[in-house]
Each structure stands twice: as structure tokens, then as C-alpha cells.
């Protein structure tokens, strides 16, 4: 089981995103839409237009997980 670090914020987007966006493009969306620092260790959650999948990103030790 993968658990976020203690005290991490979980940020959910309310608008759907295009399914082929990569981690770097989603990080830019986090800055623009959520007005949050994607490199702060926060857990970023994005959903598709049909809400049939989600992408979860966490910046950990210099890489996206």
C-alpha cells in the first residue's frame, strides 16, 4: 500500500482533464487551476471527462509518482 506522507494535502480538481496529459502538463494545471504548488508534496487528483478514470500525482524525492 502506498500512503501519502503525514500532513499531506489532497487536492481534487472539479473540472475534467484530457486523458492523455502527462505528469508535467498536469502539474501546470495544478498551478493554474488549483493555485497550488505541485512540488510541495500535495496529492493531486484529476478525473476524466466521463469520470471513468482518475490520475493521482505526488512529487516525491525529485520525481513524479
C-alpha positions as CSV (number, residue, x, y, z in Angstrom):
1,X,0.0,0.0,0.0
2,X,1.2,3.5,-0.9
3,X,0.4,6.1,1.7
4,X,0.9,9.9,1.3
5,X,3.3,11.5,3.9
6,X,1.7,12.6,7.1
7,X,0.1,16.1,6.9
8,X,-0.2,16.0,3.1
9,X,-2.9,17.9,1.4
10,X,-5.2,16.2,-1.1
11,X,-6.3,18.5,-3.9
12,X,-9.1,17.4,-6.2
13,X,-9.9,19.1,-9.5
14,X,-13.6,19.7,-10.2
15,X,-13.1,20.1,-13.9
16,X,-12.3,17.1,-16.1
17,X,-8.9,16.9,-17.9
18,X,-7.9,15.3,-21.2
19,X,-6.8,11.7,-20.6
20,X,-3.5,11.9,-22.5
21,X,-2.0,14.7,-20.4
22,X,1.3,13.7,-18.8
23,X,2.5,14.5,-15.3
24,X,4.2,17.7,-16.3
25,X,1.1,19.1,-18.0
26,X,-1.0,18.1,-15.0
27,X,1.5,19.9,-12.8
28,X,1.0,23.1,-14.8
29,X,-2.8,22.7,-14.4
30,X,-2.3,22.4,-10.7
31,X,-0.5,25.7,-10.7
32,X,-3.1,27.4,-12.9
33,X,-6.4,25.9,-11.7
34,X,-5.7,24.9,-8.1
35,X,-3.3,27.7,-7.5
36,X,-1.2,25.2,-5.6
37,X,2.5,24.3,-5.7
38,X,2.6,20.8,-7.2
39,X,6.1,20.2,-5.8
40,X,5.0,20.7,-2.1
41,X,4.2,17.0,-1.6
42,X,0.5,17.6,-2.0
43,X,-1.5,14.7,-3.6
44,X,-3.1,15.9,-6.9
45,X,-6.2,14.1,-8.2
46,X,-7.5,14.6,-11.7
47,X,-10.5,12.9,-13.4
48,X,-11.5,12.2,-17.0
49,X,-14.5,13.7,-18.8
50,X,-16.5,10.6,-18.4
51,X,-15.3,10.1,-14.9
52,X,-14.2,6.6,-15.7
53,X,-10.6,7.1,-14.6
54,X,-8.5,9.2,-12.3
55,X,-4.8,10.2,-12.2
56,X,-3.1,10.7,-8.9
57,X,0.2,12.5,-8.8
58,X,2.6,13.1,-5.9
59,X,6.0,14.8,-6.1
60,X,8.4,12.6,-4.1
61,X,12.2,12.8,-3.9
62,X,12.6,14.6,-7.2
63,X,10.2,12.6,-9.3
64,X,6.5,12.2,-10.0
65,X,4.8,9.1,-8.5
